């Protein structure tokens, strides 16, 4: 008889599937949580990277804005002329967005305090920290070139949509400003200059511009940006410089192509009517006087009349029949006893030559732009002197002197709509120093100087620079000696009177007459400064 086997409904294997399902669900939940965590981490990393890159690019945008505006800053006298920690050695441009008054890099404890400057210049902080330790001492207010910091003018500046950079700092560069990388591996406390192709150390001169050949200062532009939350801060630094002007051999030059562009009948009965010297070697005369080098050039024709003999080359575009002469009758025309000064062939370099044409950049309009309604100097001198006014650098309208009035200019940059003097009036510089006179192109009669002319305080032409980019008329006809550099490549220039002229003159047309001689100061032998932007020499992100 077969025995039947009974199976209990309470088998011990019952429920294993449920456990497997729970474990699988737990594992999937772990995978899901892990994916969520990875996604969140990836999102956070991407957000941080984006914030970091936005800050880095914003910092570069700030540096580029300053580089774009440096020509204007230079004309306004804002660029540093010395090195930190000296007074007037640091320029700041701030970009505060909609939170005005919050960005003060020169204030200890400010959210955006400049805690990097002490790495670039010893003396800012008593103990200079290593490169990865932030400075605790910012620049003092005396180091700033402007009492009120400059502000950004990029789109949306002053609003919540402003770029993320907070400040940009401009200083001159020392050899060891970039720690561990001295220029030419020597002299870590020497200023760095730019010769147009490489950085060189200032040597044998007080300034880069007075080196031979001429160079220009290298500026360090440092920009700091921070994210809106303040969690990301980036700093970039670039080195920029203005390419130096190339040497130019002519003391008297006309950029125009008219026939003639230069009419020369001056010099009285003196031979030669032009000569040369160098103010670098002292005053004019004695061994610092040459009957050669008083070169005259033109992109058009040159006409010499009367007794005028040129003590140097006479350069015009062509002097032969091939190519054809642009001027009917010739580029170079003489009458009377005029010509080149070469008695007994003693000065073989005084000859007519074919040269040019040359292109001169137009001097930019001054900033701030003067208008006829701008104020005129009214400061009484101390102590007061009858009919005498003392002026300080600034922006002025129409300045007119007559009778026995005297205008005393302090050294600096003047933006003037027009300047005229007549009668026995005079213009002088005191204390001694360099004066730059900038005139707007809108002025059609920017300069009309007669009377006693402009008296130099040190007889150095480079210390009296006249810049005018317009097409008006410039008249210099004083009876006293004039020492100046006149760059007006689009204007008609007239130089006359009984006083000699020392320096350099550039105009579209030049009429030189009167009894005064022309003395070319070869120390001024540079073409007008380039209007091009500052050249980017190097760029780097700073560990911050």
C-alpha positions, 0 to 999 in steps of 0.5 A: 500500500503506497504512502502519501507524502504531505507538504506543509503550507508553512515551508521554511523557503517561503518569503525568499523572493521578497528578501531578494526584492528588498535587497535589489530595491536597496541596491537600486536606491544606493545606485540612485542616491549615488547618481544623485550625489554625483550629479549634484557634485558635478553640478557644483563643480561645473558651477564653481568652474563657471564662476571661476572662469567668469571671474577670470574673464571679467578680470581680463576685461577690466585689464583690457578696458584700462589698456584701451583707456591708457592713452586718455589717462596719460593725457589727463596726467593720471598714469603713475610717473614713479614707482611704489611706495612713492607718492602718486605711484598707483592708479586705480579704476574701480567697478562697483556695479550697483553698490557704490562706495563698496570697492576701496582697495586702498583701505585696510579691511575692505572686502576688496582690499588690494592684498597683492601689491606688496608682492610686486614692490618692496617697501609697501609692507615692512615684511614682504610675504612669500608669493602664496601669502596675502599682503596685510598692508594695502597702498596708502592714500598718498600713493594714489595718482588721483584723489577720486578713483577712476570708474569703469565706463564699460556697458552696464557699469554702475548697475547690477549687471556690471562686469564682475571685476572690482578694481584694476591697478596700474603701476610702473614695472620694476625688474623684479616686480614679477617675483623670481623673474628679474628682467635681464636677470639683474638689478631687481630695483631698476625700472623696466622700459620697452624699446619696441621689441623687448623689455630693457632696463633703464640705464644711463638716463633719468627716464625711459624716454630720454634713453638713447635710443628712446624707450617708453615705460612698461606698466603693470596692469593688475585686475581683480574680479570676484563673483556675486557671492564672493566665493570666487576671486581671480586676479590677472596681470598684464604688462603693456607699453607704448611703442616708442617713436622712431628717430626723425631727422628733420627739425622743420617739416611740412606734411602737406603736398602743396607746391610749395608746402614750405616757404622759407625766407627767414634767418635775416642776413645770418648764414646759415639760416638753420643749424643744429645742436643738442640740449642734452649737451648743454646750452646752444653755442660753442662746441654745441653748435653745428652748421649741419643737421638743421634739416628741412623736409616736406611731402610737397615742395620747398621754396627758398627765397631771399638770403635763406641758406639751409645748414643741412639737408633739404628733403623733398619726395623727388629731385629728378625727372623720373619719377616725375616731379609732383610740383610744376617747376620742381619740388625744390625752388630757390631765388636770390642767394637762397639755397644750401649752406656749403661755402667751399664745399666745407659741408658736404652733407648740406645737400638736397635729397629725395626722401619721404613722403612721411606720415605723421599721426594726428595728436588726439583731442585733449581730455577733458575737452576745452570749449570757448566757454571753459574758464580762463586763468584768474589766480593771483600770483603770490606775492601779487604782481601787477598785470600778472596771472599764475595758472596751474595745470587744467582745462581752459577756454580762450586765453588772451593776453595784451598790453604788458600782461604776463601769464605764468604757467606752472609745470604740467598739462594744459588743455586750452581752447585757444591762446593768444598774446600781443603787444608786450605781453609774455608767457613764461614757466615758473618754477622750471619744468615741463609744460604740455599745451594741448589744443582741440581740433575744433579750434581754428585759431588755437595759437597766436603768439606775438609780443615777447613769445613764450619764455623758457625757464630752462631753454629746453625745447622738450619742456614746452610741447604744443599739440594740435590735431586740427586744420586751423592756423598756428602763428608764432611771431614773438620777438624773444627766443622761443624754445618749443616742440610744435606738433600740428601736422594738419595745420598751417604754421607761420613762424616769424618775428625777430626771435630765434626758434629752438626745437622742432616744428611740424605742420601741414604747411610752414611759412618761416620768415622774419630775422630769427634763425631756426636751431634744430634741437636734435634731442627733440628728433622724434616723430610725434608720439604714436596714437596707437594703443598700448602694446600687450607685452605679456599676460598671466593669471596671478596665484590668489 
